[in-house]
C-alpha cells in the first residue's frame, strides 16, 4: 500500500520553539534516527553583560521618554548626544570589567564597538552639518589615543631632572597632543621641559611655544556666540604668527631641541620640506586649489604643521618616507590620528559631509586603501552618512544586537531626517546622502529582534517589554501578546507576575489563559486539597463555568467550607445569574464565621425562600454550619417553620431513602435541633403571654436559658 | 551562539514527527515503531531525557502534536491504523508511560471516524477552545471538539469537510481572531496533475460551516507539509508550503467582500519560492513571531529563511545534522535584518575577508574579525 510504502521512507524533520530548534536529519535504523537540537545561548548571560544590558535598557527607556516629550519634534542633538555618551559609558565600563577578568577577546569586541559608536555619534548625532566636524574628532582621537595617564606619572615622579628616556617619552606625548589638536594640553606638558634647571634659551623657547600652543583658536560648536567667520579669522592670524616666528628663527639653536633630537637623521628644514611635499602633493593630486584666497588658511595651516613636524625627532616622523610609512604600518600612528592631524592644521573648517574625501586621501597616502579592516569600512560608511551600511556592517561584523539597536534608536530619536532637505544636501555636495527613510524599518526590525530575544530570557524578560513597546503604531502589542503566551507560568509566583503585566496591557484572554492553566494544573495534579486554590485562579480567569464547577466540587465533594475571603472574591466577580446561590451563600458563610447567628439564620431562610440552594448541597450546608442551631435566640418569627418545612420537603420527602448512614444521622440531628428550637420558641411565647404586658417589661431583662428547652 | 546536542531517540523504526510543546521545554516524537516518546529538558544542563514512552497505535504513528497548555498536558496522535488519539498526562493515574516518571500518559479518546490512514492532526488555536482537526487519506478533514476541558474523554465530531483528494497535511492559521475568521489549509500529496494541492478553508460564523476560499493554483506539486506564520500585525497571512521546493504564499483578505457562499475574498500571492534544497522539502516550521521559517529537505539539512525589512525572503543559515551551522555570509548573504541583496553581500564578504587576512594596525584594538554570525530565531 502507498501509505505502508511511505512509512519506510525517511523524511528529514524540523520543528521550532522559543530559543531552540530540533531536527531529525539522518536515518539510522534500527535505532530510529538521531534527534539534534540547537539551543540558543543568550549573549546577556555572559559575565558582566547582564548588568550592561540592564543599564542599557534604563537609558533606552529615558530615550523613549525624551522622544515622547518632544514629539512631534525630534529630540535635540544635545540631549541625544548626552544619552549616547551614557550608553558609551556602559560600554567602557563593560570593557574594563572584561579586561580585569582577563577576557580580552570580549573586551576587544566592546572596545571596537565603543570606538565605532563614538565616531557614529559624531557623524549622526552630535555634529552639525553646517559647522566644522573637527572639534568632535579631536575629542574622539583624544579619548582613544591619549597616553598622558601612562607617561605623565613618570614625568611627575622624576621632577625637574628628567631622564633621557623620559624626556623622549614626554616629547612624544607633547607631539601626540599637538597631532591630536589638544594643544593646550601640549602647552601644559611643555612646562615640564622648561623648569628652573633648563637653560634660559630652552625656557624662552618653551615659553614661546607654550604661548603659541595656548593661543590656538578653537571653534566651540556648543557655544552659541562662537562665529565661524570669527574663528577662521583668528585661526589665520594665529597661523601667520606661527609662520613668522618660525621664519624669524625663534627656535633655532635650542640645545634642548638638539638634545632631544640627537637621533635626528635629517635637518628640520628638510623634514619640513618633505612634509610640504607630502601635503602639497596630496592636495594638488586631489584637485584642491591652494592658491585661492579661500584656501589661504589651509596653506598657512600646512606650514604650521611643518613647523611642528620640524621639531619632531623620532624615527617615526623625522625619517624619510619609508620610515614614515614603516611607522604607520607598525601601528605607531594610525590613519585616524593622521587624518585628524591633517584637519587640525590644514583643514580645520571642513563639514561632516566633506570628511570622507580627506579620509580617502589619508588612506591613499598611507597606502591603506586595499588593507581596510571592517572597522575602517564602517567609519567610511559613517562619513558617507550611510546609516544603513553602518548598521548592516556592525551587525554583520560583530553580530551585536545591542549596539545596532540602540544606535539606530538614537538616530531615530534625533530625527535627522528633518535636516535632510534637498537644499542642505545641495549645500553639502552630492556625496552627502542621508537615507533616513530606512532607519525606521531598521530600528523596528532591531527592536523586534532584541525585544523578543529578551522576552525569551528567563529572568530579564520584562525588559523586553520596554523595547517592544517602543515599536511604532502599536506594532509591539501583538508581539508582546505572542511572547506573553509563550512565557511558562511555571509557578504561582510567576503566574501572578504575568497576570499583573497582562492586566497592564489589557490582555484579557492571556490572563484568562494563565489563570485557567494554573487552575487546571491544580485541579488535575493537586487533587481536592488544591481545589480552593484552583477556585481562586478560576475566579481570576473570569471563567464562570469553571468557577461553578469548582465551587460545586468543593461544596459537594468536599466539606462545603469555602474560605470566607474566597467567597468575597466570588462575590466581587459573580456576574452570572447561575451563581446567585454563591452570592447568598457567601453572605451566609460570612455571618456564620463571624458568629452573627441571627444574620446567618436570616440569610439561610432567604436562600430557602428563594429556592437557590442546590438540593444536593442542602444537607451539607445545614449540617456543616449547624452552629447557628445552637442558640434558639437566633430564630424569630417563622424561621423555624421555614427550616422545618425545607428539611421535610427537601431532605426527607424528595430524596427518600437515597441517604447513606452518615447523612441519615445528620438529617435526624437536624430535625432534633429544629424541634428543640421550636420548643424553645413556644416556651418563650407562652411565658410572654402568661406574664402579661406590664410584667413583660420587667421580664425583659430575664434571660431564658436555651438549654431549658430540653425540659420540654 | 548556539549549542547543538544529539539525542539517541531509541525508536525502533523511522521517526515520523517531532514536536515541541508550547514553551519548548518538552518534545514528543512518534515513529513507525508505533510508539510515542516524551522528552524533557534539564534546565540546568540543557540535556534532554526521555520521560515517557508508550505504544500509542497499532500502526505507524504519523504525527504528534501538543495542545495549548491551558488545557493541560495534552497530546494528539494519528496513525496508519485509521485512528487519531488524544492523550493526557496525569498524576498517579493509569499505568501507561515510564515507570520512573511521577506522571503517566492516559489515552482519553480514540477518534475512529476515518476509513483510511489518518495523516495529520493539529490542535486549533486556543481561542477556539479545545478543538482538533484531523485529515485522512480518504480526503476528509474532521474537526472535533472537547466541550469540557475537565473531561477529555468526550469529543464530538463538529464538522466533516470533504477535500476530495488524499490529504497529507493540515494547518491552522494561529492568528488571533481580531479581524480574521478561523482558517485551515489542507495539503495533498496526490501526484495526479489535475487535482489541487492545497485547499484553504475559512470558517463562517454565521453559517456555521467551513467555506473553501482558495485552492492555490500556483502549487502544482504534491505537498508534504504546511504551516501558517503567526501574524503579529500584518494585514495578510503567510503560509509556508513544503513540496518539491519551498514556497511562501501570502493570503490577503479583501476587507468585508464576500462571495456568494459567504466566504471572504483573498488575494493570493506567492511571495517566495526557494529551491536551495535542490530536492524535496518535507517540513516547514515558523518561529513564534513569524519572522524565521525553517525547512528540512532531502538534502539532509535545515535551512533558515528570513524576510528582510523590505519583505524579501533570503536564506540566512544552514544547520547540518552534525550540529554545525553555516551562516550565510559565506554563501553570499547576510544573517541580519538586511537579508542579502547583491550589494550587501559583496560588501559584507569583502569586509569579512579583509578582516581575517589583515593584521590590526590599531594599537588599542584587536582586529575586528572572527565574529560568528548566528541567526536569531525567536
Interface residues (C-beta under 8 A of the other chain):
Chain A: X2 X3 X4 X7 X8 X9 X10 X11 X12 X13 X14 X15 X16 X17 X18 X19 X20 X21 X22 X23 X24 X25 X26 X27 X29 X30 X31 X32 X33 X34 X35 X36 X37 X38 X39 X40 X41 X43 X104 X105 X108 X109 X111 X112 X115 X144 X145 X328 X329 X331 X332 X334 X335 X368 X371 X372 X373 X374 X375 X377 X388 X389 X392 X393 X395 X396 X397 X398 X399 X401 X438 X441 X442 X444 X445 X446 X448 X449 X452 X453 X455 X456 X474 X475 X477 X478 X479 X481 X482 X483 X485 X486 X487 X488 X509 X513 X516 X517 X520 X521 X523 X524 X525 X546 X549
Chain B: X1 X2 X3 X4 X5 X6 X7 X8 X9 X10 X11 X12 X13 X14 X15 X16 X17 X18 X19 X20 X21 X22 X23 X24 X25 X27 X29 X31 X32 X33 X39 X46 X48 X60 X68 X69 X70 X71 X72 X80 X90 X91 X116 X117 X126 X127 X137 X149 X150 X176 X224 X230 X231 X232 X233 X282 X283 X284 X285 X286 X287 X288 X289 X291 X292 X294 X295 X296 X297 X298 X300 X301 X302 X309 X310 X319 X320 X321 X323 X325 X329 X334 X335 X336 X337 X338 X344 X347 X348 X350 X351 X352 X354 X355 X358 X360 X361 X362 X363 X364 X365 X366 X367 X368 X369 X371 X372 X373 X374 X376 X377 X378
